[in-house]
């Protein structure tokens, strides 16, 4: 083989290596389309920002609570909480964020406005006009806080469950990949799906939850566009903190309750002090023995914390 042949082969290999994560996504990951949605519970809204999967629980005349899930686990993370809230007479709306679950996977920077457009459009589509209770878990806490801070008249009270937004999410190698632009995205797309599948096994191994939940969690890694969406939210919505939003909530007098997991390694319990500084009026509860999965593992404790807080006059 001539030198030109060697150069061409090496160039071809370089292109293949550069494109490999994208090729894996296109060739081996399932596209979120009508076929992938065939087994979905709930309904779908055709919104300007993309098809959005949502579910309603509880009596139609009950006070409305909107549940916003986190970065990597779709709205099934709220199954137990939604069931308990509905049993006490609340009308509960939960939905899959864009890039997750059965919702569309559009491109674009996943910053606060990206997610607030979806929430605004869904509430308008469902004709939800009055003040609601917003409840956000993890990244959903950041989305819910941003929504309440910028639309305080739409939110009667705000419940944050192990919320992001008290400091940037991503440390160590994750931060390095986040900040490495092209090479970081390449490596993240290559290795993150496998890490996500392994993390899903924690649900059954450490918490004894049904295997169906493990399969649902792991399925996310097999859906096209999942890893790029996770990285985009790391680079935008989750990169900094929400000090301005939380101080605006305090100024507006929006009642806020934060529920923390005592053993949380993703959102450290030390963030409790950060929120106390930003919003001294916020109620705060810690669930002993819980880790970051507390909506799945401790739904009763979450709902009891909310019930006690509301009974206290919030």
N, C-alpha and C positions, 0 to 999 in steps of 0.2 A: 504494500500500500504506500502511495506517495504521501509526502508531508501534507499536501492539500487534502488528501483523503482523511488523514488523521485529524486535521483541523476540522473538517466537516463533521466527522463522527463525534468529536469532542463538543462541537457546537450543538449538534443534535441532542447529545446527552444533557448538555447544560439546559437547553430549552425544555427537555422532558422533566428534568429535576425541578426547574422553576415552575412548571405547570402541574406537577404531580398532585399536589393537594386539590387543585381545581378539578383535575381529571377524576380523582377519586370521588369528589363531591358529585360530579355529573354522571359518572358511570355506576357508582355503587350506592349512592344515597337516594332515598325516595323523595320524589317531588311532592310538595303539598298541593294536591289537586283534588278533584271530586272523588277519585278512587281512594285516595288516602283518607278522605273524610267520611267514607262510607260507614264506618263504625262509630262515628262521633256522637256522644250524647248532646242534648241541647240543640241550639239553633245557630244560624249564621246570618250576619248582617253584611250587606254589600255597601261598604263605606268608601268614601273617596280615597282614603289612605290604604285600603285593602280589605279583603274579606276577613271578618272578625268572628271568631267562634265565641258564643256566650251561653250562659245558663241562668235560669231563674229558679229560685226555691222559695217556699213559704207562701202565705196567703196574699192574694192580690191587693188587699186593702191594708196590708201591714206597712209600717215605716220602713223606708228603703235603706239598706246597707249595701255599699259597693265594695267588693273585695278585689284587691290588686295583688297578683302573685309576684314572685321574685324573678331573678335573672335567668335561671335555668330550669325551673320546675313550673309547668303550666298550671292552669286553674284547678286541677285536681288536688293540688296541695291544700286547698280549702275544703275538701269534701266533708270532713268531720265538723269543722267550724260552721260551714253553711247549714248542715243538717241541724245542729244544735240551735243556731240562731233562728232558723225557720220554725223549729219546734216551740220557740218562745214567742212566735207571732210576727217575726220580721220578714219582710220581703227582701230576698238576697239576690243580688246580681253579681256574677263573677264571669270573667272572660279571659281569653288567651291574648297576651300581649303580642304585637306584631313580631314575627321572628320566632315564635314559640307555639307549641301545641298545634292546634288545628287552624290557626290564623295564618294569613299570608306572610311572606318573607320578602318585603320590599327592600331595595337598597337604600342607602342614605345614612347619614350620621344619626346614631341612636342617642340623641340628647333629650333633655326634658321636653322640648317642644315636639319632638317626634312622637313621644308617648302621650302627651297631652292632647295633640290633635286627634289621636285615636279615641281617647276617653271622651272628649267633647263630642265627637261624631257619634259614638255609640250611645251616649246619654240622649242626644238629640233624636237618634233613630228610634230609641225605645221610649221617647216622650217623657223622660225623667226631667222634671223642671224644678221641683221643690228642693230645699236643702236636704242633703242626705248625710248619713254616717259613712265616712270613708275609712277603710281599713286596709293598710298596706303591709305586706311582708317583705323584708329584705329590700331588694331594689324597688319593689312595689311601695315600700315605705317612702323612698325618695320621690317616686312618682306622685304618691298621694299627698305628701307634704308640699311639693311644688304646685299641685293642683289647688290645694286648700289655700296656699299663700297668695296665689294669683287670682283666685276666684272665691274669696272668703264667703260671699253671699250664697254660694252653692253648697257649702259644707256646714252642717250643724255641729258636727264633732269629728275629730280625727283620732284614729287608733293606729299606732305604729307597732308592728310586731317584729322584733329583731331588725330594726330598720337600718338601711344604709343611709348615707348622707351626713354622718357625723365625722367624716374623714374619708379620704380616698380609699377605694377598695382596690386591692392588688398590691402585694408585697413580694420581695425577693424576685424569683425568676419570672413570676407573672407580671410584675411591674416592668422588668427588663424587656419582655416580649411586647408588652403594651407600648413601650416607648421606642421600639426598634423599627417602626414603620413597616416597610416591605418585608424584610427578613423576619421580623417578629410575627407578622401575620402568616407568613409561609410556615414557620415552625409551629405556631399555635394551631393552624388548621390541620397540621399533620398529627400532632400528639394529643390535642384536647379531646376529640371524640372518645378515644380509649380511656382517658382519665375520667370522663363523665360516666362511661359505662361502669367502670370500677366503683365510682362514688355511688352509683345507684344500688350496688349490692349491699351498701351499708344499711339500707332500709330494712332488708330482711335479716341480715347477719347480726346487726347490733340492736335493732329495734323490734324485730319480730313482726314487722308489718307484712301484709299479704304480698305474695309474689307478683300479683297483678300490678301493684304500685311500682315494684322494681322494674318490671317490663315497660311500664308506661314512662318511667323516668329514663330508662336506657334508650327507648325508642327515639328520644329527641336527638341523640347523637347520630342516628341513622337517617335523619331528615336533612334534605339539601338546604344549605344556608344557615344551619344552626350555629356552627362555630364562628363564622364571620359576624353573625348578629351578636353573639356573646362578646366578642372582641370589640365590636363597635360600641356597645354599651359601656365596656370598661374604659374605652378611650374618651368617652364623652360624658354621659350622665354620671358615671361612678368615679370619675377622675378626681374631683374635688369634693368640697363639702357644701352644705346648704345653710350656712350660717345666716345669710340674708333672708332666706325663706322662713327659717324658724323664728328669727327675730320679728319678721313681719307677722307671723301667726300670733306671737305673744302680743304684739302691738294691736292686732285686730281683735284679740280676745277670743279666738277660736279655741274651744276646749280640746286639749290634747292629752292622750294617754299613751305611754310607751310601755310595752311588755317585752322584757328581756329574758334571754335564756342564760341561766347561771353557768352552763358549761359550753357556751358558744365560742368556737374558735374562728368563725368567719366574721362575726360582728362582736368584738370583745365587749365584755360587760363594762369596761372602763368608759365606753361611749356614753354610758348613763350620766356621768359627770359632765360630759360635753353638752348634752341636751339641757341639763339643769342650769348650766351657765347661760345658754342661749335663751331658754324659756323657763324661768323659775316657777311659773304657774303650772307647768305640765305635770300630770300625775305619772308616777312610775311604779311598775311592779316587776319583780324578778321571779321567774318560775324555777324552783330548785330542781336539780337533776336533769334539766332539759338542755339539749344542744340546739344547733341552728334549725333543726327540723321540727321545732315545737308546734307549728300548726298541724303537722301530721301526727306527731307523737303525743301532744298534750292539748288536744282541742278543747277538752273540758276546762282545763286551767285557763286557757285563753278566754273562753266565753265567760267563765265565772269572774275573771278580772274585769271584763267589760261591764258585766251586770253589776258588780259591786261599785264600780266607778260611777256608772249612771245613777245608781241608787243614792250615791252621795251628792247628787245634784249637778253633775256635769251635763 
